[in-house]
Amino acid sequence: MTKAYEFCPICNKNIESVFIENHHVIPTSKGGTVNDILRICGTCHDTIHYFIPIEEIENYKTYHELASHPDMQIYIKWIERKNNTGHWNIKKVLKNINKVA
């Protein structure tokens, strides 16, 4: 069986579809619906929620706005050098980012 892939516009990688998640631009706790989502890989999704507080997440409604966050730019610079197309452990990612930041 061949694996299906989707493109993550945050890290610019083709990721196995099983690792693609829905990021709610408007949190569901604030009335967000399935119409308010961006499709991104799980590692980028975890990293977004690590760096951007829930109170500020609505200020980042597009892929470009999310990727332009200063901490996300450091992460993207790091992840773009990796060949992985799956899901990274966010604690290990952040540990490695701190080494290159």
C-alpha positions in Angstrom: 0.0 0.0 0.0 1.4 3.4 -0.9 1.4 6.2 1.6 -0.5 9.4 0.9 1.2 12.7 1.4 0.0 16.3 1.9 2.0 19.5 1.7 2.5 21.5 4.9 2.8 25.2 4.0 4.5 26.0 7.3 7.5 23.8 7.1 7.3 23.4 3.3 7.4 19.6 3.4 5.3 16.8 1.9 4.1 15.0 5.1 2.4 11.6 5.4 -1.3 12.4 5.5 -1.7 10.6 8.8 0.4 13.4 10.4 -1.6 16.3 8.9 -3.9 18.1 11.4 -6.5 20.8 11.4 -5.4 24.0 13.0 -8.4 26.1 14.1 -7.8 29.7 13.2 -10.6 30.6 15.6 -10.3 28.3 18.6 -13.3 26.0 19.0 -13.6 27.4 22.6 -14.3 30.8 20.9 -16.8 29.6 18.3 -14.4 28.3 15.6 -15.9 25.8 13.2 -14.6 23.4 10.6 -14.7 26.3 8.2 -12.0 28.1 10.1 -9.1 25.6 9.7 -5.7 25.4 8.1 -4.2 22.0 7.3 -0.7 21.7 8.7 1.6 18.9 9.9 1.4 17.8 13.5 4.8 19.0 14.4 4.1 22.5 13.1 0.8 22.5 14.9 2.3 21.5 18.2 5.0 24.2 17.7 2.4 26.9 16.9 0.6 26.1 20.1 3.8 26.1 22.1 5.0 29.5 20.9 1.7 31.4 20.4 -0.6 31.7 23.4 -4.2 30.8 22.9 -5.2 34.4 23.7 -3.1 35.6 20.6 -3.8 32.8 18.2 -6.6 34.7 16.4 -4.1 37.3 15.3 -2.5 34.6 13.1 -5.2 33.7 10.6 -3.1 32.6 7.6 -0.2 30.3 6.9 2.0 33.3 6.2 1.0 35.0 9.4 1.8 31.9 11.4 5.1 31.3 9.7 6.1 35.0 10.2 5.9 34.7 14.0 9.6 35.2 15.2 9.8 32.0 17.1 8.2 30.1 14.3 10.8 31.5 11.9 13.5 29.9 14.0 11.7 26.6 14.0 11.1 26.7 10.3 14.7 27.4 9.6 15.6 24.4 11.7 12.9 22.0 10.3 13.6 22.8 6.7 17.0 21.2 7.0 15.4 17.9 8.1 14.4 15.1 5.7 11.7 13.7 7.9 8.2 13.5 6.5 6.5 12.3 9.7 5.8 13.7 13.2 8.6 15.0 15.4 8.5 14.9 19.2 8.1 18.6 20.0 10.3 18.4 23.2 13.2 17.1 21.1 12.5 19.7 18.4 12.6 22.5 20.8 15.8 21.2 22.4 17.5 21.1 19.0 16.1 24.5 18.0 17.7 26.0 21.1 21.1 24.6 19.9 20.9 26.5 16.6 19.0 29.7 17.7 
